[in-house]
Amino acid sequence: MANAVNYELIEGVARLSIDDGKANALGSPQFAELSAGLDRAQDEASAVVIAGRPGLLSGGFDLKVLRSGDNAAVSKMIDDGVRFMMQLYGHPQPVVVAATGHAVALAAFLLLAGDYRIGVDGDYSIGLNEVAIGLEIPLFGQMLAKARLSRQVHQQALLTATMYSPYQAVAAGFLDEVVAQDCVLDGALQQAHKLAELDGRAFAATKYQMRNADIKRVLAGLSATF
C-alpha cells in the first residue's frame, strides 16, 4: 500500500506513523518510506517517534511476500528490512517507539531498536513469534535481543516464541514504560522532547560508539544472514 507511513513534524519531533489499514505489514515499500523519514528527520527535527495506529504497531514482515515463492522478492524485502533496522538502531537522534498495540516479530525488534519504548496499557501481545511460525531468528534479531532483553528472558523470548503482556514486556526489556491508551502518543512526544534536550553531539557520538561495531557486523554478513 502506498503511503503506509505518514510523516509529521510536531514541534521539532518527527513522528512516523505506520498505518496500512490492515496488519501494518512491513515490506520493501514501507522500509523505503521509514528510511526516508529518518533521513528527513535529520534535516529538520531533533528527535523521532515511531508509532502504529491504535491497537497495532505492526504484524512484522509482510507474510504474503514471505510465502509468495518469489525468492527475489523475499530476498529484497529481507535485505531492505535488515538495512532499515540497522539504520534505525544507529540513527544519531533520539528515537522513541510507541507500541500502540500488538507488536509481533519484526515489530518487536522495532521496539528493541528504539532508544526509549513506551507502550499502551491494554490486552495485546509483544514478542518474537518467528520460531512458532517456522522462521529462524536472524543475526540482526539475535544481536538486538542480546543487547536489549533481560538476561532472564533472553533465551525464552527467542527459542520458545513467548508472547508478553505490556507490563511483562517492561520486565522483559521490550518496553520502558506503560501508559494509558489516551496518553501513549503524547507520552512518546514528551519523552522525545526530553531526550532532545540532551547534547545532540554527545548523544550521537555515544550511540555510535555503543552500537556501530554490531551494526557493521550485521551488515557485513547480510548476504548470509537468512
C-alpha positions in Angstrom: 0.0 0.0 0.0 1.4 3.4 -1.0 1.9 6.0 1.8 1.6 3.5 4.6 3.9 5.7 6.6 2.8 9.2 7.5 5.5 11.8 8.4 4.6 14.7 10.7 6.8 17.3 12.2 5.4 18.2 15.6 7.3 21.0 17.5 10.7 19.7 16.3 9.9 16.0 16.6 9.4 13.8 13.5 6.6 11.3 14.0 6.5 8.4 11.6 3.1 6.7 11.9 2.6 3.3 10.3 -1.0 2.5 9.1 -1.8 0.5 6.0 -5.4 -0.1 7.1 -4.7 -3.8 7.6 -1.9 -5.6 9.6 0.7 -2.8 9.2 2.8 -5.4 7.4 6.3 -4.2 6.7 7.7 -4.8 3.2 10.1 -3.1 0.9 7.8 -0.1 0.2 7.3 0.6 3.9 11.0 0.3 4.7 11.7 2.8 2.0 9.2 5.2 3.5 10.5 4.7 7.0 14.1 5.1 5.9 13.3 8.4 4.0 11.5 9.6 7.2 14.7 9.1 9.2 16.7 10.9 6.6 14.3 13.8 6.6 14.2 13.9 10.4 18.0 14.6 10.4 17.4 17.7 8.3 14.5 19.2 10.2 13.9 17.5 13.6 15.7 16.9 16.9 14.2 13.5 17.7 12.0 10.8 16.2 8.8 9.0 17.3 7.7 5.8 15.5 4.1 4.6 16.2 1.4 2.5 14.8 -2.3 3.0 14.8 -4.5 2.3 17.9 -4.4 -1.4 18.7 -1.4 -2.2 16.4 2.2 -1.3 16.0 2.9 -3.9 13.3 2.5 -7.5 12.5 6.1 -7.7 11.2 7.4 -8.7 7.8 4.8 -9.0 5.0 3.9 -12.6 5.2 2.3 -12.5 1.7 5.7 -11.8 0.3 7.5 -14.4 2.6 5.0 -17.1 1.4 4.8 -16.0 -2.2 7.5 -18.3 -3.5 9.2 -15.4 -5.2 12.7 -15.8 -3.9 13.9 -12.5 -5.4 11.1 -10.5 -3.8 11.7 -12.3 -0.4 15.4 -11.6 -0.5 14.9 -8.0 -1.4 12.3 -7.4 1.4 14.6 -9.1 4.0 17.6 -7.1 2.8 15.7 -3.9 2.9 14.3 -4.7 6.3 17.7 -5.5 7.8 19.2 -2.4 6.4 16.4 -0.2 7.8 16.6 -1.8 11.2 20.3 -1.1 11.4 19.7 2.5 10.2 17.2 2.8 13.0 19.4 1.3 15.6 22.2 3.6 14.6 20.1 6.8 14.0 22.1 9.7 15.6 19.0 11.3 17.0 16.9 10.0 19.9 14.3 7.5 18.8 11.1 6.8 20.8 9.0 3.8 19.6 5.3 3.7 20.7 3.7 0.3 21.0 0.1 1.4 20.3 -0.9 -2.2 20.3 0.3 -5.6 19.1 4.0 -5.7 18.3 4.9 -9.1 16.8 8.1 -10.4 15.2 9.8 -7.6 13.4 7.6 -5.0 15.2 9.1 -6.3 18.5 12.5 -5.8 17.0 11.5 -2.2 16.2 11.0 -1.8 20.0 14.4 -3.3 20.7 16.0 -0.8 18.2 14.5 2.2 19.8 16.2 4.3 22.5 13.0 4.6 24.6 9.9 2.4 24.3 6.5 3.3 25.6 3.5 1.0 25.4 -0.2 1.5 25.8 -1.9 -0.3 28.6 -4.3 -3.0 27.2 -4.9 -6.5 26.2 -2.4 -7.2 23.5 0.9 -9.0 23.0 4.5 -8.2 22.3 7.0 -10.8 21.3 9.1 -12.8 18.8 6.9 -15.5 17.3 9.3 -16.5 14.5 10.1 -20.0 15.7 6.4 -20.7 16.2 5.7 -19.9 12.5 8.7 -21.7 11.1 11.2 -18.9 10.8 14.7 -18.6 12.2 15.7 -15.6 14.3 18.2 -13.7 12.0 21.5 -12.4 13.0 20.3 -8.8 13.4 17.5 -10.0 15.7 19.8 -12.1 17.8 22.0 -9.0 18.2 19.2 -6.7 19.2 17.7 -9.3 21.6 21.1 -9.8 23.3 21.6 -6.0 23.6 18.2 -5.1 25.0 16.3 -8.0 26.6 16.7 -9.1 30.2 19.1 -12.0 30.6 16.3 -13.8 32.5 14.1 -14.0 29.4 16.5 -13.8 26.5 16.5 -17.4 25.5 12.9 -17.9 26.4 11.8 -15.0 24.2 13.8 -16.2 21.2 13.6 -20.0 21.4 10.0 -20.5 22.7 8.3 -17.7 20.9 6.9 -16.4 24.2 4.4 -13.5 24.0 4.3 -10.9 26.7 1.6 -8.6 28.0 2.6 -4.9 28.2 3.7 -5.0 31.8 5.5 -8.3 31.3 7.2 -6.6 28.3 8.6 -4.0 30.6 10.3 -6.6 32.8 11.5 -8.5 29.7 13.1 -5.4 28.1 10.8 -4.7 25.2 9.3 -1.6 26.8 10.4 1.1 29.3 7.0 2.1 30.5 3.3 1.5 30.0 0.7 4.3 30.0 -3.0 4.7 29.5 -4.3 4.4 25.9 -5.1 8.1 25.6 -1.6 9.1 26.8 0.7 7.0 24.6 1.2 9.3 21.7 1.5 12.4 23.8 3.8 10.5 26.2 6.0 9.4 23.3 6.3 13.0 22.1 7.1 14.3 25.6 9.8 11.7 26.0 11.2 12.6 22.6 11.3 16.3 23.6 13.0 15.3 26.9 15.7 13.3 25.1 16.2 16.1 22.6 17.3 18.3 25.4 20.4 16.2 25.7 23.6 17.4 24.0 23.0 16.2 20.4 26.6 15.8 19.5 27.4 13.8 22.6 24.3 11.7 22.2 25.1 10.8 18.6 28.8 10.1 19.3 28.0 7.9 22.3 25.3 5.9 20.4 27.8 5.4 17.6 30.5 4.1 19.9 28.0 1.7 21.6 26.3 0.3 18.5 28.4 0.8 15.4 30.5 -2.4 15.7 27.4 -4.5 16.0 25.8 -2.7 13.1 28.8 -3.2 10.9 29.0 -6.9 11.8 25.3 -7.4 10.8 25.6 -5.5 7.5 28.9 -7.3 6.6 27.2 -10.6 7.0 23.9 -9.6 5.4 24.1 -12.0 2.4 24.5 -14.9 4.8 22.0 -13.7 7.4 19.0 -15.6 6.1 
